[in-house]
Amino acid sequence: TAALYDPYEPEMGLSRREQLGFEYFVNESTGISSLNEVAAELSFQGFQLHFHVAGDRAAGLALDAIAGSNLLPGPHRLTHLYLVDDKDRASFASSNIVADFQLAPSSLSPSYVREMSGVIGTDRASELLPATELLDEGALLTISSDWDADTLSPLVKLQTVLTRNPGQPIPDIDTAIEMMTINAARLLQHDDQTGSVSV
């Protein structure tokens, strides 16, 4: 989940093989990845695809796998998304891929950004969790919980995304509420039953 395009910081003391993180679908003896094949097979069997990605290369690999899959069972989803490279951001909207963020106070705090600077460098740490940037690209965003790794309270989540610092806050409360309600219902294909209030 944490594969990167550029190496982790040298201070991490990682071996040459570990410097870009791992790809879980790569056969170590052949170096061949089965991720695209597995994603295509599952999607053509009617499954929605759900990828856990933290690193930018992990996000890129998942987006590539979705590009070669059946989009009809979707929308497919990438969750966590701590890093998303600029070149991959437009793919979310163009392929109707949901960007699912947790955006917990603990993962947006200045102390966490400082901690991550030692792992991935200051530049990348300053671009963690690019929710607003993906929103600006036209992606469908959801806010979910990573319970019990972070708080379950929807009110805390709303406050956090609207007052985010460092980073770009979500522009307004209506957008934030949609991310927690109707957008999540669209992702789950239940938006005809739940996710909004009709008067």
C-alpha positions, 0 to 999 in steps of 0.5 A, a space after each residue: 500500500 505504501 509504494 512510492 515513485 521516489 525513494 523513502 528518506 535515506 535516514 530510514 535505513 532501508 535496503 535497496 530493495 525496500 527503498 520504493 516500498 513493496 508491491 504485494 502482487 509481484 511474484 518475487 522470482 519473476 518480477 511480474 505483477 498480477 494486479 492488473 489481471 486480478 483487478 480485471 478478473 474480479 471486475 468482469 465478474 461484477 465486483 467493485 474494486 477497493 484498493 488500500 493505497 498510502 503511497 503515490 506509486 501504489 495509487 498509480 498502480 491501482 489507477 492503472 489496474 482500474 483503467 484495464 478493468 470493467 468500469 460497470 460494477 463501479 464506481 471503484 474506490 481508492 482509500 487512504 490516499 496519503 500521497 497522489 502524484 500530480 500526473 495521476 490526479 485527473 484519472 479519478 474523474 475521467 474513470 469515475 473512481 472514488 477518492 475515499 479519505 479518512 482525514 482524521 485530526 491525528 493524520 492532519 496535525 502539524 506533529 504528524 506532518 513533521 513525523 512523516 517528513 523524516 519518512 518521505 521528505 518535507 516536500 511530500 509530507 507537505 502534500 499529504 492527503 490531497 483531498 481538495 486538490 482531487 476535488 478541484 480535478 472533479 473527483 468524487 470524494 468521500 470521507 470515511 472512518 478508519 475506526 479504530 485507528 481514528 475517531 468515529 465522530 462525524 462532527 469531528 471529521 467535519 470540523 477537521 476538513 473545514 479547518 484543515 491546517 496544514 493543507 487545503 481545507 474543503 471549501 464549504 460545509 455543504 461539500 463536506 456533508 455531501 462527502 459524508 452522505 450522498 457521495 458515500 451512498 453513490 459509492 455503495 450504490 445506495 443513493 436511491 435509498 439513502 444519503 440525502 433527505 427529501 422534503 
